[in-house]
């Protein structure tokens, strides 16, 4: 097969979307397929373009045998509704141009959000007369409305129309959670089965490691009980409630909260922590994917938070799988499907979202129970290696893409 993967976000950017699409591309390449990726000029999540890519509207490179096309996007360090719309629409247009410059592919696989990527995929599929598969990672615009990122009623109606249109015209639809599958199938568009292709971990990368003493000393964490959040510092993660928890525990000097990553909410979080004089907070810049396991290894607990919104009951943060693969206990504040997986695995404990006092209690309890932490870590590792790996998900995608082009 000749496959076009269309994703606004892709490495060298770091994030769940980037990892999902990169692993799909690498797997398909290993299986002998010709793979092209069209994505944005790297800038996410800060809106700052690295010097190497600056001033380019189009950049073609080879990543492990996969041809990656980076196209121009309208970036901004300020995240407002207008800058986001400009950001998304600019890639919708430049991604279409980038796709048209490539040879005709057998199938287009596009991942959303942003929803506008689906528009590009639909246009490419019509212009090149090829099927397209629509991958749903978030129920957008529902999630954007819940987070307050989209409030204009007219824009919401337009987005909902586009969402229905893309579902209706996709050859097949995939989704990362069973909840997303059910939500799409329950609509009037549920004429066919939505395929569950979950996220997972990469066992060759995320695995139990001995803690690096050099890294512990570098971060001034010797003798500390480290509670870590690693990921995008955005609105959805409700990280201000983690600061509230840190304030509850500020008299327990041995407990330190480590924040790793970047995002639109980070500057405000840093300022807030300084204003509160929270000496038990450490902020670290975003690190490459292959370095994240080193930071997980020096942590005693891993946090997987989301805001208190009903729509998040259908979400499963992919970082949870990676933390489990590293043999670390997880404290989760995401109800619904994510909680069911965590409790089935016996890999950690659940705390209600945005409840800093409850979170503090859970941290103290697990700090005093090293045997329980070890048991959570072992169970989580065994479960995720057996059930949720990128290899398994990629194999399922390959079979689905083959069925799309078989009639042709």
C-alpha positions in Angstrom: 0.0 0.0 0.0 0.9 3.6 -0.4 -0.5 5.4 2.6 -0.8 9.1 3.4 -1.0 10.0 7.1 -2.4 13.4 7.7 -1.8 14.9 11.2 -1.4 18.5 12.2 1.0 17.4 15.0 4.0 15.1 14.4 7.6 14.7 15.7 9.9 16.4 16.4 6.9 17.8 18.4 6.2 15.8 21.6 2.8 14.6 22.6 0.3 11.8 22.5 -0.9 12.6 19.0 2.6 12.8 17.7 3.6 9.4 19.2 0.4 7.7 17.9 0.9 8.8 14.4 4.7 8.2 14.4 4.3 4.6 15.6 1.6 4.0 13.0 4.0 5.4 10.3 7.0 3.3 11.5 5.0 0.1 11.7 3.5 0.5 8.3 7.0 1.2 6.9 8.4 -1.9 8.6 5.6 -4.0 7.0 6.8 -2.9 3.5 4.3 -0.1 2.8 5.2 3.3 1.3 4.3 5.9 3.9 4.0 9.7 3.5 3.1 12.1 6.4 1.8 15.6 6.0 2.0 17.7 9.1 2.7 21.3 10.3 6.0 23.1 10.7 6.9 22.2 14.3 5.7 24.7 16.9 3.3 22.9 19.2 2.5 23.5 22.1 4.4 26.8 22.6 3.6 28.4 19.2 7.4 29.0 18.7 9.0 27.5 15.6 12.5 26.0 16.1 15.3 27.9 14.3 15.9 25.0 11.9 12.4 25.3 10.5 12.0 29.1 10.7 11.1 30.9 7.5 10.1 27.8 5.7 6.6 27.2 4.2 7.4 23.6 3.1 10.0 21.2 4.4 10.5 17.6 3.3 12.6 15.2 5.3 13.1 11.5 5.9 12.3 10.0 9.3 13.2 6.3 9.5 12.3 5.7 5.9 9.0 7.7 6.2 8.7 10.8 4.0 7.5 13.6 6.2 6.2 16.9 4.7 6.0 19.8 7.1 3.9 22.7 5.8 3.4 26.3 6.9 1.1 27.2 9.7 0.0 30.5 11.3 1.5 30.3 14.8 1.0 32.4 17.9 2.3 32.3 21.4 -1.1 33.7 22.5 -3.9 31.2 22.6 -7.3 32.8 21.9 -10.2 31.6 19.9 -9.1 33.7 16.9 -5.5 32.6 17.0 -6.6 28.9 17.3 -9.0 29.2 14.4 -6.2 30.8 12.3 -3.8 28.1 13.4 -6.2 25.3 12.4 -7.4 26.8 9.1 -3.9 27.7 7.9 -2.9 24.0 8.2 -6.1 22.9 6.6 -5.0 24.9 3.5 -1.3 24.2 3.6 -1.8 20.5 4.3 -4.0 20.3 1.3 -1.3 21.8 -0.9 1.3 19.5 0.6 -0.9 16.5 0.0 -1.5 17.5 -3.6 2.2 17.6 -4.2 2.6 14.0 -3.3 1.9 11.0 -5.6 -1.5 9.4 -5.5 -1.9 7.2 -2.4 -4.1 4.1 -1.9 -5.7 5.5 1.3 -5.6 8.6 3.4 -5.6 8.3 7.2 -6.4 11.6 9.0 -6.4 12.1 12.8 -8.5 14.7 14.6 -8.6 17.1 16.4 -8.3 19.6 15.0 -11.4 18.9 13.1 -10.2 20.8 10.1 -7.6 18.1 9.3 -10.6 16.0 8.4 -11.7 18.6 5.8 -8.2 18.4 4.2 -8.5 14.6 4.1 -11.9 14.7 2.5 -10.8 17.1 -0.2 -7.7 15.0 -0.9 -9.8 11.9 -1.1 -12.2 13.5 -3.6 -9.5 15.1 -5.7 -7.3 12.0 -5.8 -10.3 9.6 -5.8 -9.1 7.5 -2.9 -10.7 6.4 0.4 -10.1 8.2 3.6 -10.2 6.9 7.2 -11.1 9.4 9.9 -9.4 8.9 13.3 -11.2 10.5 16.3 -9.0 11.2 19.3 -11.3 13.7 21.0 -15.1 14.4 20.5 -14.6 17.8 19.0 -16.2 20.3 19.2 -17.7 18.9 22.3 -14.5 19.0 24.2 -13.6 22.5 23.1 -17.1 23.7 24.3 -16.7 22.0 27.6 -13.3 23.7 28.1 -14.5 27.1 27.2 -12.2 27.2 24.1 -15.2 27.6 21.8 -18.2 29.6 22.9 -19.6 31.4 19.9 -22.9 29.6 19.1 -22.6 30.2 15.3 -19.1 28.7 15.3 -20.3 25.7 17.4 -23.1 25.0 14.9 -20.7 25.2 12.0 -18.2 22.9 13.8 -21.0 20.4 14.5 -22.1 20.4 10.9 -18.5 19.8 9.8 -18.1 17.0 12.3 -21.3 15.2 11.0 -20.2 15.8 7.4 -16.8 14.2 8.0 -18.3 11.2 9.8 -20.8 10.7 7.0 -18.3 10.8 4.1 -15.4 8.8 5.7 -14.8 5.4 4.3 -14.2 4.1 7.9 -14.0 5.8 11.3 -11.6 4.8 14.1 -11.6 6.1 17.7 -9.2 5.8 20.6 -11.7 4.8 23.3 -14.8 2.6 23.4 -16.7 5.6 24.7 -15.9 7.6 21.6 -17.0 4.6 19.5 -20.3 4.4 21.3 -20.9 8.2 21.1 -20.4 8.2 17.3 -22.4 5.0 16.7 -25.3 6.4 18.8 -25.8 9.3 16.4 -27.8 9.2 13.2 -24.5 8.7 11.5 -24.0 5.3 13.1 -24.6 3.4 9.9 -21.6 1.2 10.5 -19.3 0.1 13.2 -16.7 2.5 14.5 -13.4 0.7 14.9 -11.7 0.9 18.3 -8.0 1.4 17.9 -6.7 2.5 21.3 -3.5 4.2 22.3 -0.9 2.1 24.0 2.7 2.1 25.1 6.0 1.4 23.4 7.6 -1.4 25.6 11.1 -0.9 24.0 11.1 2.7 25.2 8.8 2.8 28.3 10.1 0.1 30.7 11.2 -0.1 34.3 14.6 1.6 34.7 16.9 2.1 37.7 16.7 5.7 38.9 19.6 7.9 37.6 21.5 9.3 40.6 23.0 12.0 38.4 19.5 13.2 37.4 18.3 13.1 41.0 21.2 15.3 42.0 20.8 17.6 39.0 17.2 18.3 40.0 18.0 18.5 43.7 15.7 15.6 44.5 17.9 13.4 46.7 15.9 12.1 49.6 12.7 13.4 48.2 9.4 11.7 47.5 8.7 12.8 43.9 5.2 13.1 42.5 5.4 13.8 38.8 3.2 15.2 36.1 4.6 14.8 32.6 2.7 16.1 29.6 1.1 19.2 28.0 0.4 22.0 30.5 -3.0 22.9 29.1 -6.5 23.9 30.2 -7.8 20.3 30.2 -5.3 19.1 32.7 -6.5 21.2 35.6 -2.9 21.6 36.9 -3.9 24.5 39.2 -5.6 21.9 41.4 -2.2 20.2 41.6 -0.7 23.5 42.9 -3.5 23.6 45.5 -2.6 20.1 46.6 1.1 21.1 46.8 0.0 24.0 49.0 -1.8 21.5 51.3 1.4 19.5 51.6 3.9 22.4 51.8 4.8 21.5 55.4 5.9 18.0 54.3 9.2 19.1 52.8 10.2 15.6 51.7 7.3 15.6 49.1 8.1 17.4 45.9 5.9 17.9 42.8 7.8 17.7 39.5 6.1 19.2 36.3 7.7 18.2 33.0 6.6 19.7 29.7 5.2 22.8 28.2 1.9 24.3 27.1 -0.3 27.4 27.1 -1.0 27.2 30.9 2.6 26.8 32.0 3.6 30.4 32.4 0.6 31.1 34.5 1.3 28.0 36.7 4.9 29.1 37.2 3.8 32.6 38.2 1.2 31.2 40.5 3.6 28.8 42.2 6.0 31.7 42.8 3.3 34.0 44.2 2.3 31.2 46.6 6.0 30.6 47.5 5.6 26.9 46.9 9.1 25.5 47.4 7.9 22.0 46.9 7.3 22.6 43.1 9.9 21.9 40.4 9.2 22.9 36.8 11.2 21.3 34.0 11.2 22.1 30.3 9.8 19.7 27.8 12.1 16.8 27.0 12.4 14.5 24.0 10.3 11.4 24.1 13.3 9.1 24.6 14.3 10.9 27.7 10.9 10.8 29.5 11.5 7.3 31.0 14.5 8.6 32.9 12.3 11.2 34.6 9.6 8.6 35.3 12.3 6.3 36.9 13.2 8.9 39.6 9.5 9.4 40.5 7.6 7.6 43.2 4.1 8.5 41.9 2.7 9.6 38.5 -0.2 11.9 38.1 -2.8 11.6 35.4 -5.3 14.5 35.9 -8.1 16.0 33.9 -10.7 18.7 34.6 -14.1 17.9 36.1 -16.2 17.7 32.9 -18.7 15.0 31.9 -17.2 14.7 28.4 -13.9 13.5 30.0 -15.6 10.3 31.2 -14.9 8.9 27.7 -11.3 9.9 27.7 -8.2 7.8 28.3 -5.0 9.8 28.6 -2.4 7.8 26.8 0.3 8.8 29.3 -1.3 6.4 31.8 -0.2 3.5 29.7 3.4 4.7 29.5 3.6 5.2 33.3 2.2 1.7 33.9 4.8 0.3 31.4 7.5 1.9 33.5 6.2 0.1 36.6 5.1 3.2 38.4 1.9 3.6 40.4 -0.6 6.0 39.0 -3.0 8.5 40.7 -5.8 9.1 38.2 -8.4 11.9 38.4 -10.3 10.8 35.2 -13.6 8.9 35.8 -15.3 6.6 33.4 -13.3 4.3 31.0 -9.9 5.4 32.2 -10.8 4.6 35.8 -12.2 1.2 34.8 -8.9 0.3 33.1 -6.8 1.5 36.0 -8.8 -0.5 38.5 -9.0 -3.6 36.3 -5.2 -3.4 36.1 -4.8 -2.7 39.8 -2.2 -0.1 38.8 -3.0 2.8 41.2 -5.8 4.7 42.8 -8.6 7.0 41.6 -9.3 10.5 43.1 -12.1 12.8 42.2 -11.1 15.5 39.7 -10.0 18.9 41.0 -10.2 17.7 44.7 -6.8 18.8 46.1 -7.5 17.6 49.6 -8.4 14.1 48.4 -5.3 14.1 46.2 -3.1 15.1 49.1 -4.6 12.3 51.2 -3.9 9.7 48.5 -0.3 10.9 48.1 0.3 10.7 51.9 -1.3 7.3 52.1 0.8 5.8 49.2 4.0 7.5 50.6 3.5 5.5 53.7 2.9 2.2 51.8 6.0 1.4 49.7 4.7 -2.2 49.4 1.4 -1.0 47.9 3.3 1.2 45.5 5.4 -1.7 44.3 2.4 -3.9 43.9 0.6 -1.2 41.8 3.7 -0.9 39.6 4.1 -4.6 39.0 0.4 -5.1 38.2 0.3 -2.1 35.9 3.3 -3.3 34.0 2.0 -6.8 33.5 -1.4 -5.5 32.4 -0.4 -2.9 29.9 2.2 -5.1 28.2 -0.5 -7.7 27.7 -3.3 -5.4 26.6 -2.2 -2.0 25.3 0.8 -1.7 23.1 1.4 0.5 20.0 2.4 -2.6 18.0 -1.1 -4.2 18.6 -2.9 -1.0 17.7 -0.8 -0.5 14.5 -1.5 -4.0 13.4 -5.2 -3.4 13.7 -4.9 -0.2 11.7 -3.0 -2.0 8.9 -5.7 -4.6 8.5 -8.4 -1.9 8.4 -6.6 0.1 5.7 -6.2 -3.0 3.7 -10.0 -3.6 3.8 -10.6 0.0 2.6 -8.6 -0.5 -0.6 -9.5 -4.2 -1.2 -12.6 -3.3 -3.3 -10.5 -1.0 -5.5 
